[in-house]
Amino acid sequence: MPDQLQLRGGTTSEHNSFTGALREVTVDTTKKTLVVHDGSQAGGTPLMKESGTVDPTTITIGTGGTQRLAMSNSEVVINDTGADVDFRIEGDSDTNLFKVDAGNDRIGVGIASPANTFHLHGDGTLRISPSAGANQVESGRIRFTENTSDFQGGYIHYDGSANKLHIGTHAGNDTITANDKNCLTILRGGTSIGLGTDDPQTQIHAKSASGVVIRLEDATDNNYHHIYNVSDDLYISADRNNTGSGNLIFRNGGTDVCMFINSDGKVGIGTTLPDQELHVKGVGTVATFEGSGGGGFIALKDQDDGTVAFIGTDGGKLKFQTSGGSYSDKLVIDTSGRLIVGTDSILHSGDHKFNVAATSSSASISLNRYGNTAYAAYIHFKKSRSGTIGGSTIVQANDLLGRIYFQGDDGSSPVSAAYIEAFVDGTPGNQDMPGRLVFSTAEDDTPTPVERMQIDSLGRLLLGTTTEGFATADDFTIARSGDCGMTIRAGSSSQSIIAFSDDTSGVAEYAGYLSYYHSTDELHIGAVSKPIIKLHNEYFNILADEGTTRLNFGFTDTQGGELSIYDDTGAQKIRIAGSTNTNSFFNNGGNVGIGTSNPSYALTVRRSTPSGGRMMMFGSNGTHYTGTVSSDSNGLIVFRARISVAANTTTDLVSGFGGDIVLITIGNNGGDDVQQTRVRTHGWNSTSELFLNTYGANNPTITFSATSGVLRVNHNHTGPIFFNVAGLLVSGQQSA
């Protein structure tokens, strides 16, 4: 037997961890093949061998114990049994001319790592051409089907006879080409695309029996919008998944937004934040509206009632028109920048910036401010000596700051009847602008108003003058060349009042006052917030602090006057009456002094060097008392009377109860000369003669008597005699 070469060997598992020496050859006893080693790679490199299968016509090639290639008389299989080993075919210049990514089940042409099931990469062309030549209906078709048994799915088809590329779908579970539905058609030359039509008439032509809808969807968040038509209408809907929250945006060639329509339907031009239905934003002139027949107008319509208003321009004027029965200019801004309401031009002379005209009370201005604050609407007048608008140059004393005119038409032109003006009232300075307000009116037959009233910078009110009054009484000055006065008019049951105050609350607000009560026709003078004096056409009262009357001077047209003084309880103590037959008295419990301030007695009369020595006189003013003198209880009475006593008639002269002393002068009541002077006294039932002087020619018998305190007389003269009686009558307790 010849010599044998025996090599080291081991199983495939043992080889996987065996490195071996450089150029060493071992035997894999599991695979029954040789393995060549390089001294570094574990497992070495197995050598290919003929298959050991029954069919000798099949050859298999494997690596690592796994079959990689199997060749038979019927097929060639690479990666049989799912062995995930990539392979590639190299071209002349492309190492990845054909690549199989077995691990990911992908095929690539011209790429080492195909990203899809079939990935064609490179500058070459994938070409499908018909074997029958040009202009064929079936010049090439690629189908995308849901299964292998029918055409259901989509396709790409080129019709060479019509020069059209179709992209379509196949809905049925069949293999009938006539059931293909072209969805997109592109004409050869790339100028027209048809959606739902095989005959596009424009660059893009979409057609549908129920209206065309184009849906634009963002793959990032799946939000979509629509463009569609319904009959005669075209819709562009930024509806964001039918939620109505999307925005419609128009842009120019750059990145700037030209027009923006938000989800609320508000349109912004030049802005992406429209806060109104139309919001235009730009630099300079942002919009132009031009009329083709002269003036240009914008119509504004009220959806509720259908009324229309217009804003436009005509002859360089900006006009605002409303219907109001007929369309007319309601507000105009003319070429001089003047605002005109109610007409379209200035009616009178003057370059006034604001003019209002009407034939009714609508020629008025109303300023209204609504808000839960203490502030109201304002009218501002500003004066500067700067000749530049917006400039700031200080004004000077007596500069006119503002004027309100009141004018009437005299039949040919407006004439001023009154002004209200504001002047600088002193020298102005930084944050210092003294002012006065002046009111002027025009008298009858005079064309120019003159100053009637002013409120100066110190808050003083000057009426009819420009010169303030006395220094401590100059807050309100009234002046006139003739009579001058002031009237306060109130209701018939109310009061008119002038109050003198030294505080802003409480009774100090009317510490002193003059008040006229119209219901009682009384004028009150108050002090310390209480009435002190009351004046009426029939009385004058002085009141105490607690309100009781202390002095009253009253009078009437028929009874004369009366002066009364009251004590602290309101009781009347002194009355001096001027009316007829009205008693006067002093009843205050003290002494009465005449000619002295310290009377020692109930009545004390003193006078130095009395005229003629006379201290006191009691008498009538020509009309005598002619009746019997009567007394009163517990008193001393000074009396005088003139009593006519007929002859032989007992007549009562004095009724004295307690007694009296009487001076009697007797004179005849006729031509007889009877003259006597007597002094008598009498008591209860007795009388005595104290003095007698007879000096007349006749001496009749005169008899006096006293009965029950009454002094009586009787005489035997031929006619009546006058008895003038005067004296002091002392009366005790009057009793029977």
Secondary structure, 3 states (H helix, E strand, C coil): CCCCCCCCEECHHHHHCCCCCEEEEEEECCCCEEEEEECCCCCCEECCCCCCCCCCCCEEEEECCEEEEEECCCCEEECHHHCCCCEEECCCCCCCCEEEECCCCEEEECCCCCCCCEEECCCCCCCCCCCCCCCCCCCCEEEEECCCCCCCEEEEEEECCCCEEEEEEECCCCCCHHHEEEEEEEECCCCCEEECCCCCCCCEEECCCCCCEEEEECCCCCCEEEEEEECCEEEEECCCCCCCCCCEEEECCCCCEEEEECCCCCEEECCCCCCCCEEECCCCCCCCCCCCCCCEEEEEECCCCCCEEEEEEECCEEEEEECCCCCEEEEEECCCCCEEECCCCCCCCCCCCEEECCCCCCCCCCCCCCCCCCCCCCCCCCCCCCCCCCCCCCCCCCCEEEEEEEEEECCCCEEEEEEEEEEECCCCECCECCEEEEEEECCCCCCCCEEEEEECCCCCEEECCCCCCCHHHCCEEECCCCCCCCCCCCCCCCEEEEEECCCCCHHHHHCEEEEEECCCCEEEEEECCEEEEEECCCEEEEECCCCCEEEEEEEECCCEEEEEEECCCCCEEEEEECCCCCCCEECCCCCEEECCCCCCCCEEECCCCCHHHCCCCCCCCCCCCCCCEECCCCEEEEEEEEEEECCCCCEEEEECCCEEEEEEEEEECCCCCCEEEEEEEECCCCEEEEEEEECCCCCCCEEEEEECCEEEEEECCCCCEEEEEEEEEEECCCCC
